[in-house]
Amino acid sequence: MASAPYGVRLLVGAAVTAIEETRKLPQTILMYPMTVASQIAHLVMKVQQDVADLVIKGDEMLEQLFPPKDEQPEWATFDEDLDSDGADESVGPSTDGERLTEGRFALFTGGGPDEPEPAAKEAHLAKADPPDIVGELDYESLTLAQLRARLSSLRVADLEALLAYEGATKSRAPFQTLLANRITRATAK
């Protein structure tokens, strides 16, 4: 068969394409809002990326023109700033784990600077002779959850002994709070 002239083939191809697109029109109409929304979202993200790139380039140029100053305040102390022995004299006197009895911390201590610290007495007694309940429970190796599980089986006297022992040795706030709350609930019954 001989081929039709170029113009006829072009018109027939355009007619077939128009018929195909007409058949797809219901689906295209349903998809059109999502397509438009997707294209708008793509355009917005592209603009945001371009703006961010411009800001980064601006930051780099400003940093070259005006180098940043050291922003660490004089009073701030970091681990890498400490002397080789690990102490920094500007921080203040080392307490070696003892409670402070002067200044703003005096509120949390028992007495003045000349009075002996009651916690020091308890610590000496606890290290010398821990209560029997400490050994029975293997208290030193218990986690907070394990201790919580065993609290219901303990007497108030045992709880008080554990609280005093904890305060005299490790003074872990969650353990002390748990024991104190249990003592309060047990004595309220």
Sequence and secondary structure as in RCSB ss.txt:
>XXXX:A:sequence
MASAPYGVRLLVGAAVTAIEETRKLPQTILMYPMTVASQIAHLVMKVQQDVADLVIKGDEMLEQLFPPKDEQPEW
ATFDEDLDSDGADESVGPSTDGERLTEGRFALFTGGGPDEPEPAAKEAHLAKADPPDIVGELDYESLTLAQLRAR
LSSLRVADLEALLAYEGATKSRAPFQTLLANRITRATAK
>XXXX:A:secstr
     HHHHHHHHHHHHHHHHHHHHHHHHHHHHHHHHHHHHHHHHHHHHHHHHHHHHHHHHHHHHS       TT
   GGGS TTS  TTT    TT    SGGGGGGSSS SSS  HHHHHHHHHHHS  HHHHHHTGGG  HHHHHHH
GGGS HHHHHHHHHHHHHTT  HHHHHHHHHHHHHHHH 
